[in-house]
Amino acid sequence: MKLILQKVANVLLKYPATKDDDKQLCVYYWHEELIEQGKDPSKMDIPDFFLMYSYGGLTDAQTITRLRRKLQMERPQFRGERWKAKQANQEKVKKDLGYGQTMDTSGNGYTP
């Protein structure tokens, strides 16, 4: 897992737009992963890519994005502009979602 974490960190630093875009992060990660495996991504067709991905030949997107979140939580150099905006809005979102409120057992919904 440490090797994948390092690869994610390298992609985030090499392609700054990936700090705010998980789709781009995965695409760049897989592009580099395919090259490491001796494949030419520009000559690979979609069905072959799908087969590789579905049979574990490429790192799972959830693993890549989970490690991106971990890096951004722990190290500021991996944070993008959207990360900063999300953090600034965090308390409002928590309130809107009802975090910190207790359930009214009378059946009338949440009570503050």
Backbone as CSV, one residue per row, in Angstrom:
resi,resn,N_x,N_y,N_z,CA_x,CA_y,CA_z,C_x,C_y,C_z
1,MET,0.823,-1.195,0.000,0.000,0.000,0.000,0.873,1.267,0.000
2,LYS,2.051,1.166,0.635,2.945,2.334,0.649,3.408,2.713,-0.751
3,LEU,3.614,1.712,-1.599,4.029,1.979,-2.971,2.918,2.728,-3.722
4,ILE,1.679,2.293,-3.532,0.552,2.970,-4.183,0.420,4.390,-3.642
5,LEU,0.583,4.562,-2.331,0.524,5.893,-1.721,1.570,6.816,-2.340
6,GLN,2.784,6.309,-2.533,3.849,7.108,-3.133,3.525,7.472,-4.573
7,LYS,2.949,6.526,-5.299,2.573,6.798,-6.691,1.469,7.855,-6.773
8,VAL,0.495,7.767,-5.878,-0.573,8.782,-5.831,0.035,10.142,-5.528
9,ALA,0.938,10.197,-4.559,1.607,11.461,-4.203,2.350,12.025,-5.407
10,ASN,3.035,11.171,-6.147,3.777,11.631,-7.325,2.842,12.223,-8.378
11,VAL,1.706,11.572,-8.619,0.750,12.080,-9.607,0.180,13.421,-9.146
12,LEU,-0.157,13.528,-7.864,-0.704,14.790,-7.341,0.268,15.948,-7.513
13,LEU,1.542,15.676,-7.310,2.541,16.737,-7.440,2.877,17.036,-8.902
14,LYS,2.885,16.012,-9.736,3.230,16.187,-11.145,2.105,16.863,-11.932
15,TYR,0.857,16.558,-11.560,-0.329,17.098,-12.245,-1.236,17.774,-11.215
16,PRO,-1.003,19.036,-10.886,-1.744,19.723,-9.815,-3.273,19.705,-9.957
17,ALA,-3.788,19.642,-11.175,-5.247,19.602,-11.358,-5.862,18.358,-10.717
18,THR,-5.061,17.305,-10.538,-5.573,16.068,-9.943,-5.871,16.226,-8.452
19,LYS,-5.380,17.274,-7.834,-5.665,17.515,-6.417,-7.151,17.778,-6.194
20,ASP,-7.839,18.266,-7.224,-9.255,18.603,-7.122,-10.149,17.767,-8.026
21,ASP,-9.609,16.771,-8.691,-10.394,16.022,-9.663,-10.010,14.544,-9.622
22,ASP,-10.845,13.738,-8.972,-10.547,12.311,-8.820,-10.521,11.573,-10.150
23,LYS,-11.335,11.988,-11.104,-11.323,11.322,-12.410,-9.976,11.524,-13.094
24,GLN,-9.493,12.763,-13.089,-8.181,13.030,-13.685,-7.086,12.284,-12.926
25,LEU,-7.200,12.264,-11.605,-6.208,11.558,-10.794,-6.121,10.091,-11.213
26,CYS,-7.262,9.427,-11.327,-7.260,8.014,-11.709,-6.707,7.816,-13.117
27,VAL,-7.092,8.672,-14.049,-6.619,8.536,-15.429,-5.102,8.691,-15.501
28,TYR,-4.571,9.722,-14.857,-3.118,9.904,-14.865,-2.415,8.761,-14.152
29,TYR,-2.987,8.306,-13.033,-2.396,7.190,-12.289,-2.343,5.945,-13.172
30,TRP,-3.477,5.599,-13.795,-3.515,4.407,-14.637,-2.597,4.546,-15.847
31,HIS,-2.507,5.735,-16.402,-1.607,5.961,-17.543,-0.180,5.591,-17.149
32,GLU,0.262,6.090,-16.017,1.618,5.785,-15.554,1.762,4.314,-15.165
33,GLU,0.705,3.748,-14.593,0.746,2.340,-14.208,0.877,1.436,-15.446
34,LEU,0.144,1.766,-16.500,0.236,0.986,-17.738,1.639,1.060,-18.336
35,ILE,2.222,2.245,-18.335,3.587,2.408,-18.842,4.556,1.551,-18.029
36,GLU,4.398,1.545,-16.698,5.245,0.715,-15.835,5.105,-0.771,-16.167
37,GLN,3.929,-1.152,-16.649,3.673,-2.553,-17.004,4.127,-2.871,-18.433
38,GLY,4.728,-1.875,-19.093,5.236,-2.093,-20.439,4.187,-1.969,-21.532
39,LYS,3.068,-1.335,-21.209,2.007,-1.159,-22.195,1.974,0.290,-22.677
40,ASP,1.529,0.489,-23.901,1.391,1.829,-24.459,-0.078,2.238,-24.346
41,PRO,-0.419,3.122,-23.400,-1.824,3.502,-23.198,-2.488,4.059,-24.457
42,SER,-1.728,4.710,-25.314,-2.317,5.300,-26.525,-2.721,4.236,-27.547
43,LYS,-2.201,3.027,-27.394,-2.528,1.949,-28.328,-3.457,0.904,-27.713
44,MET,-3.897,1.158,-26.505,-4.754,0.196,-25.818,-6.215,0.499,-26.133
45,ASP,-6.990,-0.536,-26.443,-8.404,-0.282,-26.703,-9.217,-0.430,-25.411
46,ILE,-10.396,0.132,-25.442,-11.245,0.194,-24.243,-11.581,-1.195,-23.684
47,PRO,-11.984,-2.164,-24.499,-12.279,-3.487,-23.918,-11.095,-4.095,-23.166
48,ASP,-9.881,-3.913,-23.689,-8.698,-4.433,-22.984,-8.503,-3.722,-21.646
49,PHE,-8.714,-2.403,-21.652,-8.600,-1.642,-20.406,-9.626,-2.145,-19.394
50,PHE,-10.877,-2.312,-19.837,-11.938,-2.788,-18.941,-11.602,-4.153,-18.358
51,LEU,-11.085,-5.047,-19.193,-10.709,-6.373,-18.699,-9.587,-6.287,-17.674
52,MET,-8.574,-5.500,-17.989,-7.463,-5.338,-17.036,-7.959,-4.815,-15.702
53,TYR,-8.792,-3.769,-15.769,-9.294,-3.148,-14.542,-10.173,-4.119,-13.750
54,SER,-11.094,-4.784,-14.433,-12.044,-5.651,-13.737,-11.389,-6.893,-13.134
55,TYR,-10.256,-7.326,-13.692,-9.561,-8.494,-13.152,-8.376,-8.129,-12.252
56,GLY,-8.313,-6.872,-11.841,-7.293,-6.460,-10.882,-5.936,-6.134,-11.468
57,GLY,-5.874,-5.936,-12.772,-4.608,-5.599,-13.410,-4.208,-4.145,-13.225
58,LEU,-5.156,-3.343,-12.754,-4.894,-1.930,-12.470,-5.399,-1.619,-11.065
59,THR,-4.807,-0.634,-10.447,-5.209,-0.238,-9.103,-6.646,0.260,-9.110
60,ASP,-7.414,-0.181,-8.136,-8.820,0.196,-8.022,-8.957,1.703,-7.783
61,ALA,-9.935,2.312,-8.435,-10.169,3.756,-8.300,-10.434,4.151,-6.850
62,GLN,-11.148,3.313,-6.108,-11.434,3.635,-4.708,-10.159,3.682,-3.876
63,THR,-9.222,2.824,-4.181,-7.936,2.843,-3.465,-7.189,4.136,-3.763
64,ILE,-7.152,4.515,-5.034,-6.448,5.741,-5.435,-7.064,6.959,-4.753
65,THR,-8.382,7.073,-4.785,-9.035,8.259,-4.217,-8.983,8.257,-2.690
66,ARG,-9.039,7.072,-2.068,-8.917,7.004,-0.607,-7.529,7.487,-0.164
67,LEU,-6.500,7.087,-0.906,-5.144,7.515,-0.571,-4.951,9.013,-0.842
68,ARG,-5.630,9.546,-1.863,-5.586,10.991,-2.108,-6.176,11.736,-0.908
69,ARG,-7.314,11.260,-0.403,-7.934,11.904,0.769,-7.006,11.840,1.983
70,LYS,-6.367,10.694,2.180,-5.425,10.528,3.304,-4.275,11.526,3.180
71,LEU,-3.685,11.613,2.003,-2.581,12.548,1.790,-3.019,13.989,2.029
72,GLN,-4.186,14.346,1.533,-4.661,15.724,1.695,-4.980,16.045,3.144
73,MET,-5.438,15.058,3.898,-5.737,15.285,5.301,-4.447,15.520,6.094
74,GLU,-3.406,14.772,5.752,-2.170,14.792,6.529,-1.136,15.814,6.060
75,ARG,-1.148,16.154,4.762,-0.074,16.990,4.223,-0.627,18.098,3.319
76,PRO,-0.473,19.348,3.738,-1.037,20.477,2.990,-0.580,20.597,1.545
77,GLN,0.620,20.139,1.203,1.109,20.302,-0.172,0.292,19.504,-1.181
78,PHE,-0.535,18.586,-0.713,-1.356,17.775,-1.607,-2.782,18.307,-1.741
79,ARG,-3.077,19.400,-1.073,-4.426,19.958,-1.091,-4.617,20.911,-2.258
80,GLY,-5.789,20.807,-2.885,-6.148,21.708,-3.970,-7.055,22.818,-3.475
81,GLU,-7.482,23.649,-4.395,-8.363,24.765,-4.034,-9.725,24.283,-3.552
82,ARG,-10.262,23.254,-4.156,-11.567,22.747,-3.730,-11.504,22.168,-2.324
83,TRP,-10.392,21.578,-1.948,-10.239,21.031,-0.600,-10.403,22.147,0.418
84,LYS,-9.746,23.273,0.159,-9.809,24.403,1.083,-11.231,24.935,1.198
85,ALA,-11.932,25.022,0.076,-13.315,25.511,0.094,-14.231,24.544,0.851
86,LYS,-14.022,23.242,0.659,-14.839,22.248,1.371,-14.632,22.344,2.878
87,GLN,-13.396,22.527,3.295,-13.116,22.629,4.723,-13.764,23.870,5.331
88,ALA,-13.757,24.957,4.576,-14.372,26.196,5.062,-15.883,26.038,5.217
89,ASN,-16.481,25.156,4.427,-17.928,24.963,4.429,-18.366,23.784,5.300
90,GLN,-17.436,23.124,5.937,-17.689,21.873,6.645,-18.735,21.994,7.758
91,GLU,-18.655,23.016,8.589,-19.594,23.151,9.714,-21.025,23.356,9.221
92,LYS,-21.187,24.135,8.168,-22.528,24.356,7.616,-23.108,23.046,7.097
93,VAL,-22.307,22.267,6.400,-22.770,20.983,5.858,-23.155,20.045,6.994
94,LYS,-22.346,19.978,8.037,-22.655,19.126,9.185,-24.001,19.517,9.793
95,LYS,-24.222,20.806,9.935,-25.483,21.287,10.497,-26.649,20.926,9.578
96,ASP,-26.468,21.145,8.266,-27.517,20.826,7.295,-27.861,19.333,7.299
97,LEU,-26.874,18.496,7.554,-27.088,17.046,7.571,-27.610,16.531,8.910
98,GLY,-27.648,17.412,9.905,-28.201,17.020,11.195,-27.213,16.425,12.167
99,TYR,-25.917,16.552,11.889,-24.923,16.043,12.840,-25.000,16.839,14.136
100,GLY,-24.887,16.141,15.238,-24.919,16.800,16.540,-26.321,16.981,17.083
101,GLN,-27.315,16.552,16.337,-28.696,16.629,16.808,-29.120,15.253,17.293
102,THR,-30.088,15.231,18.183,-30.575,13.960,18.704,-31.925,13.635,18.091
103,MET,-32.242,12.369,18.058,-33.496,11.907,17.482,-34.621,12.101,18.483
104,ASP,-35.717,12.674,18.029,-36.922,12.823,18.846,-37.656,11.491,18.806
105,THR,-37.739,10.806,19.940,-38.347,9.490,19.970,-39.852,9.539,19.877
106,SER,-40.436,10.721,19.893,-41.896,10.823,19.780,-42.347,10.656,18.336
107,GLY,-41.399,10.593,17.403,-41.762,10.426,16.009,-41.896,11.736,15.256
108,ASN,-41.535,12.843,15.890,-41.668,14.160,15.261,-40.387,14.618,14.578
109,GLY,-39.393,13.769,14.423,-38.160,14.146,13.745,-37.067,14.515,14.720
110,TYR,-36.122,15.293,14.261,-34.970,15.669,15.063,-35.299,16.849,15.959
111,THR,-34.630,16.885,17.089,-34.730,18.038,17.984,-33.339,18.568,18.224
112,PRO,-33.196,19.882,18.279,-31.862,20.457,18.521,-31.376,20.223,19.935
